[in-house]
């Protein structure tokens, strides 16, 4: 089931809290592309795209798009002062050398150990893996933004991924429309809830066990 705009923005706004001054951050398509719209004023960050932009800004207003500026998913973007352009080999070189501080991605499944499956459903047409494999391995922090469940009501947070892995044990944080989870060497921990969801409701829609932080933040 898809999410409404308000819910998608709510998730993107929470993800924006993880961005600190001076970071280089790569954004996946979908909800992650909304993150620049929620940065606090004065935050100095360079958003990176695999197709060769470092310095993407907020989504342009309708009618003010530049047909020559798009992100890796082909959607229009703006740029900030100091932005630069390169070919995709340089853009991927930045990723592989560990120059990207954080990547914010969508996913099909994430396991309790932080395994990421976000590039293919067997038998379905897909546009390609893109930079997901390199980003998952080389970005210093990996955050996943996604629905708590798929369109059939099955949890996308699972004990073991049933879909082909993009990368193993790489995800640090999951943000869904219901909750925020941290993944450490000790497993999955629920740290925040989006109102009006309860811990009981989250447990019912999570396909694995998790611990609960001693100080759960409620986001209204």
SVG drawing of the C-alpha trace seen along z (x, -y; Angstrom):
<svg xmlns="http://www.w3.org/2000/svg" viewBox="-3 -30 42 46">
<polyline fill="none" stroke="black" stroke-width="0.4" points="0.0,0.0 1.3,-3.4 1.7,-6.3 0.1,-9.7 2.2,-12.8 1.9,-13.9 3.2,-10.5 6.0,-10.5 7.0,-14.0 6.9,-13.0 9.4,-10.2 11.6,-12.4 11.6,-15.1 12.7,-12.6 15.5,-11.4 16.7,-15.0 17.4,-15.2 20.3,-12.7 22.1,-15.1 24.8,-17.3 26.7,-20.3 29.5,-19.5 28.1,-16.0 28.1,-14.6 24.8,-12.6 23.5,-10.3 19.7,-10.1 17.8,-7.2 14.6,-7.7 11.2,-7.9 10.9,-9.2 14.6,-9.9 14.4,-12.5 12.1,-14.5 14.7,-14.9 16.3,-18.2 12.8,-19.8 13.0,-19.4 16.5,-20.6 16.7,-23.3 17.8,-26.7 21.5,-27.1 22.4,-23.4 25.4,-23.1 25.2,-19.8 26.1,-18.5 23.6,-16.0 25.3,-13.5 23.8,-11.6 25.3,-8.8 24.7,-10.4 27.2,-13.2 25.8,-16.0 27.2,-17.0 25.2,-19.8 21.5,-19.1 19.0,-21.4 15.2,-21.1 12.8,-19.9 12.1,-22.7 8.6,-24.3 6.3,-23.1 7.1,-25.0 10.5,-26.0 12.3,-22.7 15.5,-22.8 15.4,-20.0 19.2,-19.6 19.2,-18.9 17.9,-15.6 18.8,-13.1 19.8,-9.5 16.1,-8.5 15.5,-11.1 13.5,-13.5 14.1,-17.2 16.3,-18.8 17.8,-22.2 21.4,-22.9 22.9,-24.9 25.8,-27.4 29.0,-25.5 27.5,-22.5 29.6,-20.6 29.1,-18.2 31.1,-15.1 30.6,-12.0 29.2,-8.9 32.6,-7.2 33.8,-10.0 30.5,-9.9 30.9,-6.2 34.6,-6.7 33.5,-9.0 31.2,-6.3 33.8,-3.5 36.5,-5.6 34.2,-6.1 33.7,-9.9 29.9,-9.7 29.1,-10.2 25.5,-8.9 23.1,-7.3 19.3,-7.3 17.7,-4.6 14.4,-2.8 14.1,0.9 12.0,4.0 13.2,5.8 15.6,5.3 16.6,8.1 17.0,7.7 20.8,8.0 20.8,5.1 20.8,7.1 19.5,5.0 17.3,6.3 16.3,3.4 17.2,4.0 15.0,6.8 11.9,9.0 12.6,12.2 10.6,12.3 9.7,8.6 11.1,6.0 13.5,3.6 15.5,0.6 18.8,1.9 20.7,2.0 22.0,-1.6 24.5,-2.5 22.8,-0.6 25.4,2.1 28.3,-0.4 26.4,-2.8 25.3,-0.1 28.9,1.1 30.9,-2.1 28.7,-4.9 29.6,-5.6 25.9,-5.4 23.0,-3.7 19.4,-4.7 16.4,-3.0 13.1,-4.8 10.2,-2.5 6.7,-1.2 6.4,1.0 4.6,3.6 4.2,4.4 1.0,4.1 0.0,7.6 0.4,6.7 3.6,8.6 6.3,7.0 9.2,5.6 11.3,5.9 12.1,9.6 14.3,12.2 15.9,13.2 15.4,11.5 13.7,13.8 14.6,11.5 18.1,11.3 20.4,9.2 22.0,6.0 24.4,6.1 24.7,7.9 24.8,6.2 24.9,2.7 21.8,0.9 22.2,-1.3 18.7,-2.8 15.2,-2.1 12.4,-4.7 8.9,-3.7 5.5,-5.4 5.1,-3.7 8.5,-3.8 12.3,-4.3 14.6,-1.4 18.4,-1.3 20.4,1.7 23.5,2.6 25.6,5.7 23.0,6.6 20.1,6.5 17.1,4.4 16.0,1.7 12.8,-0.5 13.8,-4.0 10.9,-6.2 7.2,-5.9 5.2,-8.0 1.9,-9.0 -0.7,-7.5 1.0,-4.1 1.6,-2.0 4.4,0.5 1.8,3.2 0.7,2.2 4.4,2.1 5.1,5.5 2.0,6.9 3.5,5.5 7.1,6.4 8.4,9.8 11.0,10.3 11.7,9.6 13.1,6.3 14.1,4.7 12.6,1.4 14.7,-1.6 14.4,-2.7 13.5,-6.2 11.2,-5.9 10.5,-9.3 7.0,-9.9 6.9,-12.0 3.6,-13.8"/>
</svg>
